[in-house]
Amino acid sequence: MTGTDGLTDKGLFSRLVHHVVVVPVVVFVLMLSATAFVWFEIKQFQLSQQISDTGEQLEFVSAHLAAHLDVRLVLAQLIREEWIDSQSKNPENFGAIVRPKLERFPDIQAINWINPDGVIQWVNPIQGNEGAVGLNIREHPVAKSALVNAEHLMELQVTPPVDLAQGGRGFVIYLPVAEVGKLTGFINIVFRAPDLIDRSLPIENLHEYDLHIADGESIIYENHTGRHLAAAKQREINVGNRKWTISIAPTRLGQEDFSAASGNLLLLFGLIFSVALPTMLFQLMQRNAELRETQRRLTDFADISVDWFFETDDKLRFSYFSARFEEVTGVPPEQLLGKTREEGGAPDADPGQFEAMLRNMRNRLPYRDFEHSRIKPDGTKVFLSISARPAFNDNGVFIGYRGIGRDITDRKINQKALNDALIASEQANRAKSEFLATMSHEFRTPLNAIIGFSEMLKEQYFGKLGADSYVDYANDIHRSGKHMLDLVNDILDFSAIEASKRQMHPERFSFRDVLKDGIRSIEAQLRDKHLSLKQDVATDLPNIVADKRSIYQIVLNLLSNAAKFTEPEGGITVTARVDGNMFEFSVTDTGVGIAADQLATITEPFSQSRTNAHIAGTGTGLGLTIVKSLIEAHDGKLKIESEQNVGTCVTVRLPLTGK
């Protein structure tokens, strides 16, 4: 700048100084304009940031709520196990089991016991839940469906949102309890939706968002906080057998909060020098970045349930352990700090899983539920599960891993106990089958004698018996003995197959011959009921390789069932063909059919499709069970199709060349 220029500028400044009214106005206008511009830019940045954070908030809410609900569903399973193991089945014992859970989980409204008829018998706590006592769930317009499904599937079921008998809106879970194969009742846990959700979510973090949670068309929870700034984002979570839809949208509330402070902000900006503005803006942006970084860290940690936290640096060396690490694992943090996971080791870990976790870390990928064990100084062995995710700064540069660890010792112990119980159950089932097989053999000897002697009496081999009634009695004894022997044979066959003692002797034979013998055995039934029998057997049907006795038993059972369940003047059709390397035959009748709700259990032991003795006859209900077992012993498949009052088609598929 020249001297002349300097004089010129100085003169201009002097003139401005003398205009004491103009200078403050100009400065005020400039500061006001700058403040308004900055305020507008910050507002726009906050708006765009709020909209972009909606997805993260949705993930945060979904993960927290799903984990919160899963814990309560598992709680129901634990209550059922304790109740089954308890010695006394009374209200006092039930209350002693559930009260600690109610204290531990205050968002549970009530834990009840429902008898098999669907009536709520015992309520805990009784205070505030008096309206539920004696309520018949099977008469409830909404909840009865979940109760029936729980009974039918023998699985936990969750209701859609309902108006609770205790007052308010919520949902209910029903968990069936069965002992010795018999339904004894239901564990019933009641939740008020607002209480549950308010406790599961840090709602204060969501004051800038409109949160809706729905089950189908029914609203479970909603907080209308203002007009939406952008379209809502949605995610579904599984809650037992149901799906909840979580919807989150940014609202105007955040902007209103900012606007409320804008007057003081503008006043502050108007009183400071313009040189302070860039500094303040820089500090504001820096503070905002630090706040977002803190939120990301908390989100990373909160996504997974924790016993302790840990961090690594960008070289994968441990740099931080939270306070409970040594308490849970027994390992002092300084023993691992500065070391990588590979250097620190993982005792008792599966080598393949350990290598997979290290590979993920080298590739900057998350890993979850890596399991290993530690021996604490007192000799206690603990099982641990580790999960972590890579962390990046705002520029996308990898800065290390953040993760959590959980003590899963109790879960491992319970899993072992469950496996031991399953082994014991299998052993008991095998012993039962062997007992039935042995007893059936023992029954055969006296039954054969009864049948033989009654045969002699009814045929009067050694002369007249006297009164004709004696012949009738002998016929009754002979018929009953034969029926009893048939039942014993069914049980013996079923027990032998189940105990894997049925001997199979594969051989090559003609299916036509077996079918002919089977038809001959039911000729009396066909004749007595005037039933027609049609054969549709391929002319080029080859011989098959299988246990001939078993195939005859399958054919005879299916033909007998068809004749038994087909009303007079009906018809039976037998088809047989080859499909690739499989032999397939079917028996179709025009009988009474099987109800749709019975098809799934018709091959279960002691199941009968009809209770009308004049149509179904009598028997153990093991016929189709034996058929299915024999087919599966040949690596075959059984398919049953039926419609009531139309008929039934049973199809058998077997390997053509045997097992």
ABEGO torsion letter per residue (X at the ends): XBAAAAAAAAAAAAAAAABAAAAAAAAAAAAAAAAAAAAAAAAAAAAAAAAAAAAAAAAAAAAAAAAAAAAAAAAAAAAAAAAAABABBBAAAAAAAAAAAAAABAABABBBBBBAAGBBABBOBABGAAAABGBBAAABAAAAAAAAAAAAAGBBBBBBBBBBAAEEBBBBBBBBBBBGGBBAEBBBBBBBAAAAAAAABBAAAAAABBBBBBBEABBABBBBAEBBABBBBBBBBBBEABBBBBBBBBBAAAAAAAAAAAAAAAAAAAABBAAAAAAAAAAAAAAAAAAAAAAAAAAAAAABBBABBBBBBAAGBBABBBAAAAAAAGBBAAAABGBBAAAAEBBGBBAAAAAAAAAAAAAGBBBBGBBBBBBBAAGBBBBBBBBBBBBBBAAGBBAEBBBBBBBAAAAAAAAAAAAAAAAAAAAAAAAAAAAAAAAAAAAAAAAAAAAAAAAAAAAGAAEBAEBAAAAAAAAAAAAAAAAAAAAAAAAAAAAAAAAGABBBBBBBBBAAAAAAAAAAAAAAAAAAAGBBBBBBBBAABBBBBBBAAAAAAAAAAAAAAAAAABBBGBBBBBBBBBBEABBBBBBBBABAEBBAAAAAAAABBGBBABABAAAAEBEAGAAAAAAAAAAAAAGBBBBBBBBBGAEBBBBBBBBAAEX
